[in-house]
Amino acid sequence: MEPNYVEELRERLRTLRQQTRELEQAAGDFPALSRNAARIQASLSMIAIDLGMKQESRGEY
């Protein structure tokens, strides 16, 4: 896979992670939304590992 394409995927992932954090913060006292946002973050961490983003996969942004 081309390095530019991989970097584009990494940038999209960073955007998704930021949007998910914002959604989780906006959830307020909506527990199901908060829990599901946390699940999304866990899935995004697995994708980060796939893309070779080792530090970012551990929640380090």
N, C-alpha and C positions, 0 to 999 in steps of 0.2 A: 504494500500500500504506500502511496506517495506521502512523504513527510508533511507536505502542505495540507493534504486531506486529513491526516491524523490530527494536525494542529487545529484544523477547523472543527473536527469532532470534539476535541478537548475544550475549545472555546464554547461550543454549544452546551457541553456538559456543565461548564462553570456557570453559564446563564441559567440552566435548569436548576442547579443547586441553589443559586441565589434566589430564584423565584420560589422555590420550595421553602427556603428559610423564611421568606416574607409571608408566604401563605400560612406557615406554622405560627408565626408571630401574630398574624391577623386573626387566627382561629379563636383567640381569647378563651372563653369558657365552653368551647365546643370540643369536647374530649375526642370524639371520633375523628374529627378533622385533624386534630393535633397528632393523634396516634398514626393516622394514615400518612401524614406528611413525614413523620419519622420513618415509616416503612419505605417511603419513596427515597428518602435520604440514604437509607441502607442499600437500596438497589442502585442508586447513583454511585455509591462508594464502590460497589462491585464493578460497575462500568469503568470507573476511574482506574481500577486495577487493570482491567483489560486494555486500557489505553496507555498504560505505563505511567500513570500519575500516582506513584506510590505514596508520597507525602500527602497529597490531596485526598487520597482514598481514606486516610485516617482522620479526616475532618480538618486538616490543616490547609487553610485557604490562602 
